[in-house]
Amino acid sequence: MKPRQKGILAFLARDADARLFCYANAQVLKKDQNDEILRFIEFWEQCHGGPPRELVFDSRLTTHANLGRINAMGIDFLTRRKRSKSLLDAIATLPQSDWKLVRLNNVGRIYRTPRVLDQRVQISGYPEDIRQLAVCDLGQKQPTLLFTNQMKTPASQLGDRYAR
């Protein structure tokens, strides 16, 4: 049996407008990883005097309950959802007519016309419906799943922002 190697959890944040790293924590403990996005928000508020307008992040940085907290702070978010077999199976049973073709304007991408399934779903720990986007034809075998609290933003804009 191989000895288990220690892993490192690190959190890096990049300001999309300035295109610079603005926050780093290379000492994230596994027991604290779900609250790291909240620590970043506190840091941002101290530096800028208010919360960030929008956060795009990996869902491993938080919990559904923390997504509710972020929403209550008035911060728009876009985060990747963990794919489970049962969730992917449920999505696969939906009719093709539920999927819409969108065009991404991020010109550096090879896959610019993915299919998107746009749904409102309920998740445990989140106080209201949340928007879930399933995105296919991005060069991956399985769809990319995203959560957002941006209910009116077109799926193509959200896809562009996530791709960046």
Long-range contacts (C-beta under 8 A, 24 or more apart in sequence): 9-33, 11-36, 11-40, 11-61, 13-40, 16-56, 16-161, 16-164, 22-47, 33-60, 33-61, 34-61, 34-62, 34-63, 34-66, 35-62, 35-66, 36-61, 36-62, 37-61, 37-62, 37-66, 37-70, 38-62, 38-66, 38-69, 38-70, 41-70, 41-73, 41-75, 51-75, 54-78, 54-161, 55-79, 56-161, 56-162, 56-164, 59-147, 63-125, 64-123, 64-124, 64-125, 64-126, 65-125, 65-126, 67-125, 67-126, 67-130, 67-147, 67-149, 68-125, 68-126, 68-127, 70-149, 71-126, 71-127, 71-128, 71-149, 76-148, 76-149, 76-150, 77-147, 77-148, 77-149, 77-150, 78-146, 78-147, 78-148, 78-150, 78-158, 78-161, 78-162, 79-146, 79-147, 79-148, 80-144, 80-145, 80-146, 80-147, 80-162, 81-132, 81-145, 81-146, 81-147, 82-145, 83-142, 83-143, 83-145, 87-145, 88-142, 88-143, 91-117, 91-134, 91-143, 99-136, 100-155, 102-154, 102-155, 102-156, 102-159, 103-156, 104-156, 104-159, 104-160, 104-163, 105-156, 105-160, 106-160, 106-163, 106-164, 109-163, 110-139, 111-137, 111-138, 111-139, 113-137, 114-138, 114-159, 116-155, 116-156, 116-159, 117-143, 118-155, 120-151, 123-147, 133-158, 133-159, 135-159
